[in-house]
Amino acid sequence: MTTTADYGEKIPNNVRLHEDRRLQRALESWQPNFLTWWQTMGPTLPTQDVYLRTAVNVGRDGWAQFGHVPMPEYRWGIFLAERDPGRTVGFGEHKGEPVWDKVPGEYRAELQRLIVIQGDTEPASVEQQRNLGATAPSLYDLRNLFQVNVEEGRHLWAMVYLLHAYFGREGREEAEELLHRNSGSEDSPRILGAFNEETPDWLSFYMFTYFTDRDGKYQLGTLKESAFDPLSRTCEFMLKEEAHHMMVGTTGVDRVVQRTVEVMREHDTADVGGLGAIPLPVIQKYLNFHYSVSLDLFGGETSTNVANYYTAGIKGRWMEDRRKDDHKLGSDSIMVDALVGDASGEPSIGQTEVSALVGLNTDLRREYIADCQGGVKRWNRILEEGGVTQRLKLPHAAFNRKVGAFAGIEATPDGEKISAPEWQRRQDEWLPSAVDKTYVRSLMRPVHERGKIAAWIAPPRNGINGQPFDYDYVHLA
């Protein structure tokens, strides 16, 4: 298996697509439908070209090249990481056996479902972000938006290749459906709730790429462990691209917080709402929202389906090879979030012990939460260095949940259980209100001039690929 992309092909790939003419024809017939979707549901801001990186090699010596590319001509393709010929299954009942190059019949439905769910998230985020270009705070940010968009499109290709190559007619039908569902559609919405939410402004975009793309990192990380080797190698390469998306979110929020601190110090006030910056309480509300909806993406605290995936070798844990146990978990247990009865019989927020296999969603969510804390520490360091006493924080896991143990209750960001009427009365204290959203949107005035940036966000410390901030990252049409 070569690691270098063949750009002489209609569909760039490193999977020797030309050796399977039937598969090649099937994917080439899907390609125009993808391009139609991109033209109708992708970025709305007209551009001549964008300074994009394109995958050319999946090896360790570098895998991307940079250049100005017209976005509709971006070479979306199919790339799998290098094959490890000695790789064995790392967990479950097949531990130690050679990994699978074909889909075992007994796991066909489960693998197809996992690939479809992952594939459905990729075009969804492009749809959610399609109008953001019109209000970009700088050409640097506009370029980053478009880089995220084209890579989400390539991640769709990655899942569609697996569906076409390994799942026959049903796989081809599922690949078509990935283009027919649309984010926020009443008739055919995307599968997961967070991918039907609006991304109407750039603060939402930074929070989405920090929190929701980070969920994607952890989901891909569990699929990278899969005994189904083509899925594992696909996800390993996708994780290289996903890292950029999270960088956009991390540094985007950095720069919003930095600018707010600067305006607070310049005017000696915490009330920066009338001064063109985003107040810290509003930033906290956006954080609360995006973090809580992203927690829901991990599913319920317990899951027999996920236990079965693990036992079968289909989906592992984050960093499975670093775990110091038997990688089968038959007799292990874990504490998971739950509603437990108190002395009065009223359910309260607590924990209960379950089988480690059944609690794998909780295991993954805890890895994610610990990772999210890293961003909060960064942002609080900016506040501290700026002499600001306020701090940002992650809300309690019970806050604003629609999935899992806490879906049926209401709780404050501090984890205090409250009544539904009190939630209705106070939710604007904790989640972005109509007034907050209107104010943030009022700041979203485009800055499409080289070297210039909107007043509500600080410039980045570094440009892209060694270029300066005032580089001509995007040529508008």
C-alpha positions in Angstrom: 0.0 0.0 0.0 1.5 3.3 -1.1 1.3 6.3 1.2 1.5 8.9 -1.5 -1.7 10.2 -3.1 -2.2 9.5 -6.8 -3.3 12.9 -8.2 -3.4 11.7 -11.7 -6.7 10.0 -10.9 -10.2 11.6 -11.0 -10.4 10.8 -7.3 -7.0 11.2 -5.6 -6.3 8.2 -3.4 -3.6 5.9 -2.0 -5.8 2.8 -2.0 -5.1 1.7 -5.6 -8.6 2.6 -6.6 -7.7 2.0 -10.3 -7.3 -1.7 -9.5 -11.0 -2.1 -8.6 -12.9 -0.7 -11.6 -16.3 -1.4 -10.2 -15.6 0.5 -7.0 -13.9 3.3 -9.0 -17.0 3.7 -11.2 -19.3 3.7 -8.2 -17.3 6.4 -6.4 -17.0 8.5 -9.6 -20.8 8.4 -10.0 -21.1 9.6 -6.4 -18.6 12.4 -7.0 -21.0 14.7 -9.0 -23.6 14.4 -6.2 -21.0 15.4 -3.7 -20.0 18.5 -5.8 -23.6 19.5 -6.1 -24.0 19.2 -2.4 -20.9 21.4 -1.9 -22.2 24.0 -4.3 -25.7 24.1 -2.7 -24.9 23.5 1.0 -21.2 24.5 1.3 -19.7 28.0 1.9 -21.8 30.8 0.5 -19.1 33.5 0.3 -17.8 33.7 -3.3 -14.0 33.2 -3.6 -11.4 33.0 -6.4 -9.1 30.9 -4.4 -8.0 30.1 -0.8 -4.6 29.3 0.7 -5.3 25.7 1.6 -3.3 22.6 2.6 -4.0 19.5 0.6 -3.1 15.9 1.6 -0.4 14.5 -0.6 1.2 11.9 1.7 0.2 10.1 4.9 3.7 9.1 5.9 5.7 10.4 8.8 7.8 12.8 6.6 5.0 15.3 6.1 1.6 14.8 4.4 0.4 18.2 3.2 1.2 20.9 0.7 0.0 24.5 0.7 -1.1 26.7 -2.1 -3.9 28.9 -3.4 -6.7 26.6 -4.6 -10.2 27.4 -6.0 -12.4 25.6 -3.4 -14.7 23.8 -5.9 -11.5 22.4 -7.4 -10.0 21.2 -4.1 -8.8 17.6 -4.6 -10.9 15.7 -2.1 -9.7 12.2 -2.0 -9.3 8.9 -0.1 -6.3 8.4 2.2 -5.6 5.6 4.7 -2.6 5.7 7.1 0.3 3.3 6.5 -0.5 -0.3 7.1 1.1 -2.2 10.0 1.4 -5.7 8.6 1.9 -7.2 12.1 -1.0 -5.4 13.8 -3.3 -7.5 16.0 -6.6 -6.9 17.7 -5.9 -5.0 20.9 -8.9 -5.7 23.0 -12.1 -7.8 23.4 -12.7 -11.4 22.8 -10.5 -11.4 19.6 -7.5 -9.8 21.4 -4.2 -11.0 19.9 -5.8 -12.2 16.6 -4.8 -10.6 13.3 -6.8 -7.6 12.4 -9.5 -7.8 9.7 -9.2 -6.6 6.1 -12.8 -7.6 5.4 -16.0 -7.0 7.4 -16.9 -10.1 9.4 -20.5 -11.0 8.6 -21.6 -11.1 12.3 -20.5 -7.5 12.8 -21.5 -6.0 9.5 -24.6 -4.1 10.7 -22.8 -2.6 13.7 -19.8 -1.5 11.7 -22.0 0.1 9.0 -24.0 2.0 11.7 -20.8 3.4 13.3 -19.4 4.5 9.9 -22.7 6.1 8.9 -23.0 8.1 12.2 -19.4 9.3 11.9 -19.9 10.1 8.2 -23.1 12.1 9.0 -21.3 14.5 11.3 -18.8 15.6 8.6 -21.1 17.4 6.0 -23.3 18.6 8.9 -20.7 20.9 10.3 -20.1 22.4 6.8 -23.8 23.1 6.5 -23.8 24.7 10.0 -20.9 27.0 9.1 -21.9 27.8 5.5 -22.8 31.5 6.1 -19.9 32.4 8.4 -17.6 33.6 5.6 -19.8 36.7 5.1 -18.9 37.9 8.6 -15.2 36.7 9.0 -13.2 38.9 11.4 -10.0 38.6 9.2 -8.7 36.9 6.1 -6.7 34.6 8.4 -9.9 33.4 10.1 -11.7 33.1 6.8 -9.0 30.9 5.5 -9.1 28.7 8.6 -12.9 28.4 8.2 -12.5 27.2 4.7 -9.7 24.8 5.6 -12.0 23.2 8.2 -14.8 23.0 5.6 -12.8 21.3 2.9 -11.3 18.8 5.4 -14.8 18.0 6.8 -15.7 17.3 3.1 -12.7 15.0 2.8 -13.7 13.2 6.0 -17.1 12.5 4.4 -15.2 11.0 1.5 -13.3 8.8 3.9 -16.5 7.3 5.3 -18.2 7.0 1.9 -15.2 5.1 0.6 -15.6 2.5 3.4 -19.3 2.3 2.8 -18.8 1.7 -1.0 -15.8 -0.6 -0.7 -17.0 -2.9 2.1 -20.8 -2.8 2.5 -22.3 -3.4 -1.0 -25.6 -2.0 -2.1 -26.7 -1.0 1.5 -23.4 0.9 1.8 -24.0 2.8 -1.5 -27.5 3.7 -0.4 -26.2 5.0 3.0 -23.6 7.1 1.1 -26.4 8.7 -0.9 -28.4 9.4 2.3 -25.4 11.3 3.8 -26.0 14.0 1.2 -29.8 14.0 1.5 -29.9 14.7 5.3 -29.2 18.4 6.1 -28.4 20.2 9.4 -31.5 21.6 11.0 -33.9 20.2 8.5 -37.3 19.4 9.9 -37.9 16.6 7.4 -34.4 14.9 7.3 -32.1 16.3 10.1 -28.7 15.1 10.8 -28.5 12.1 13.2 -26.9 13.7 16.2 -28.5 16.7 18.0 -25.4 19.0 18.2 -25.2 18.9 14.4 -28.6 20.4 14.0 -27.8 23.5 16.1 -27.0 26.8 14.5 -23.5 28.2 14.2 -24.6 31.8 13.5 -21.6 33.7 14.7 -17.8 33.3 15.1 -17.9 32.9 18.9 -20.2 29.9 18.2 -17.7 28.7 15.6 -14.7 28.8 17.9 -16.7 27.1 20.7 -17.9 24.4 18.2 -14.4 23.7 16.9 -13.1 23.6 20.4 -15.8 21.4 22.1 -17.7 19.6 19.3 -14.7 18.8 17.1 -13.0 17.6 20.3 -15.8 15.1 20.6 -14.9 14.1 17.1 -11.3 13.5 18.1 -12.3 11.1 20.8 -14.8 9.2 18.7 -12.2 8.9 15.9 -9.7 7.8 18.6 -11.9 4.9 19.6 -12.5 3.8 16.0 -8.8 4.0 15.3 -8.5 1.1 17.7 -10.9 -1.0 15.6 -10.0 -4.5 14.5 -11.5 -3.6 11.1 -8.2 -2.3 9.8 -9.4 -0.1 6.9 -11.6 1.8 9.4 -8.6 2.1 11.9 -6.3 3.4 9.2 -8.9 5.9 7.9 -9.5 7.3 11.3 -5.8 7.5 12.1 -5.3 9.8 9.1 -8.4 11.8 9.9 -7.0 12.6 13.3 -4.1 14.5 11.6 -6.6 16.9 10.1 -8.9 17.1 13.1 -6.0 18.6 15.1 -6.1 21.7 13.0 -9.9 22.1 13.6 -9.3 22.1 17.4 -6.4 24.5 17.1 -8.8 26.9 15.3 -11.2 26.7 18.3 -8.6 26.8 21.0 -6.8 29.8 19.7 -10.0 31.5 18.5 -11.4 31.5 22.1 -7.9 32.6 23.3 -8.1 35.6 21.1 -11.7 36.5 22.0 -10.7 36.4 25.7 -7.5 38.3 25.1 -9.3 41.2 23.3 -12.0 41.3 26.1 -9.2 41.6 28.7 -7.5 44.4 26.7 -10.8 46.4 26.5 -11.5 45.8 30.2 -8.1 47.2 31.1 -8.2 50.1 28.6 -11.6 51.3 30.0 -11.2 50.1 33.5 -14.5 48.3 33.5 -15.9 44.7 33.2 -18.9 46.0 31.3 -17.5 45.9 27.8 -20.8 45.3 26.1 -21.0 48.8 24.7 -17.3 48.9 23.9 -17.2 46.5 21.0 -15.9 43.5 22.9 -17.6 40.3 24.2 -18.3 40.4 28.0 -16.9 37.5 30.0 -20.3 36.4 31.2 -21.4 36.0 27.6 -18.3 34.0 26.7 -19.2 31.8 29.7 -22.7 31.3 28.5 -21.5 30.2 25.0 -19.0 27.9 26.7 -21.8 26.4 28.8 -24.0 25.7 25.8 -21.4 24.2 23.5 -19.9 22.1 26.2 -23.2 20.7 27.4 -24.5 19.8 23.9 -21.1 18.2 23.2 -21.4 16.0 26.3 -24.6 14.6 24.9 -22.7 13.3 21.8 -21.2 10.7 24.0 -24.6 9.0 24.5 -25.8 7.6 27.8 -23.6 6.9 30.8 -24.2 3.2 30.2 -24.6 1.3 27.0 -24.9 -2.4 26.2 -24.3 -1.6 22.5 -20.9 0.0 23.3 -20.1 -2.9 25.6 -20.8 -5.3 22.7 -18.7 -3.2 20.3 -15.8 -3.4 22.6 -16.1 -7.1 23.2 -16.4 -7.7 19.5 -13.2 -5.6 18.8 -15.1 -3.0 16.7 -14.6 0.1 18.9 -12.0 0.4 21.6 -11.1 2.9 24.3 -9.1 6.2 23.9 -5.4 5.2 23.9 -6.3 1.5 24.4 -2.6 0.4 24.3 -1.8 2.6 27.2 -4.3 1.0 29.5 -3.0 -1.2 32.3 -5.6 -3.9 32.4 -6.5 -7.1 30.6 -8.3 -5.2 27.7 -11.3 -7.4 28.1 -12.9 -5.9 31.3 -15.0 -8.9 32.1 -14.8 -8.4 35.9 -14.0 -4.6 36.1 -16.4 -1.9 37.3 -16.7 1.9 37.0 -18.7 4.6 38.8 -21.0 6.5 36.4 -23.2 9.5 36.8 -26.8 8.7 37.9 -29.9 9.9 39.6 -30.0 8.2 43.0 -32.6 8.3 45.7 -32.0 10.5 48.8 -33.6 10.1 52.2 -36.9 11.6 51.0 -37.0 9.3 48.0 -36.5 12.3 45.7 -33.9 11.4 43.0 -30.7 13.5 43.4 -27.5 13.9 41.3 -25.0 11.2 42.2 -23.2 8.1 41.0 -23.7 4.4 40.8 -21.4 1.5 40.1 -21.7 -0.5 36.9 -19.7 -3.0 34.8 -16.7 -1.3 33.2 -17.9 -2.7 29.8 -21.3 -1.1 30.2 -19.8 2.1 31.4 -17.4 2.7 28.4 -19.3 5.9 27.3 -18.5 7.3 30.7 -14.8 6.3 30.4 -14.6 8.2 27.1 -16.5 11.2 28.3 -14.1 11.5 31.3 -11.1 11.6 28.9 -12.9 14.3 27.0 -13.7 16.4 30.1 -10.1 16.3 31.3 -9.0 17.4 27.8 -11.6 20.3 27.8 -10.2 21.5 31.1 -6.9 22.2 29.3 -8.6 25.0 27.2 -10.2 26.5 30.3 -6.8 26.7 32.0 -5.4 28.5 28.9 -8.2 31.0 28.9 -8.0 31.6 32.6 -4.2 32.1 32.3 -5.0 34.9 29.8 -7.4 36.5 32.4 -4.8 36.1 35.2 -2.0 37.6 33.2 -4.3 40.5 32.3 -5.0 41.2 35.9 -8.7 40.1 35.7 -10.1 38.3 38.7 -13.0 36.5 36.9 -12.5 33.0 35.7 -14.2 30.7 33.1 -15.2 27.2 34.1 -16.8 24.1 32.7 -20.4 23.6 34.0 -21.4 20.5 35.9 -22.1 17.4 33.8 -25.8 17.6 34.8 -26.3 21.0 33.3 -28.5 21.4 30.2 -28.4 17.7 29.3 -30.8 16.2 26.8 -29.2 12.7 26.7 -28.3 10.3 29.5 -28.9 10.1 33.2 -29.6 13.8 33.6 -31.8 14.3 30.6 -35.0 14.3 32.7 -33.9 17.0 35.3 -32.8 20.6 35.3 -29.6 21.7 37.1 -27.5 24.8 37.5 -23.9 25.1 36.2 -22.8 24.3 39.7 -24.7 21.0 39.7 -27.6 22.0 41.9 -30.8 20.3 40.9 -33.7 22.8 40.4 -37.3 22.6 39.3 -38.5 23.1 35.7 -40.2 26.4 36.5 -37.0 27.8 38.1 -35.0 26.6 35.0 -37.4 28.5 32.8 -37.1 31.6 34.9 -33.3 31.5 35.2 -31.9 29.8 32.1 -30.9 33.1 30.5 -28.4 33.5 33.3 -26.5 30.5 32.1 -27.2 30.1 28.4 -27.0 32.7 25.6 -30.1 34.8 25.7 -31.8 36.4 22.7 -30.2 39.7 23.9 -26.7 38.0 24.1 -27.0 36.5 20.6 -28.2 39.7 19.1 -25.3 41.6 20.6 -22.7 39.1 19.5 -24.2 39.1 16.0 -24.1 42.9 16.0 -20.3 42.6 16.2 -20.0 40.2 13.3 -19.1 42.8 10.6 -16.8 41.4 7.9 -13.1 42.4 7.7 -11.9 41.2 4.4 -8.9 43.5 4.0 -5.3 42.1 4.3 -3.7 42.7 7.7 -6.9 44.1 9.3 -9.0 42.5 12.0 -12.4 43.0 13.7 -12.3 45.0 17.0 -13.8 42.2 19.1 -10.9 39.7 18.6 -7.1 39.9 19.0 -4.9 39.0 16.0 -3.2 35.6 16.1 0.4 35.2 17.3 1.4 33.3 14.2 0.1 32.9 10.7 -0.4 29.7 8.7 2.6 27.7 7.4 5.1 30.4 8.3 3.2 33.1 6.5 2.5 36.5 8.3 -0.9 37.5 9.6 -1.2 40.0 6.7 -0.7 37.4 4.0 -3.3 37.2 1.2 -4.9 34.1 2.5 -8.1 34.4 0.5 -8.8 36.1 -2.8 -12.4 37.0 -2.9 -14.4 36.8 -6.1 
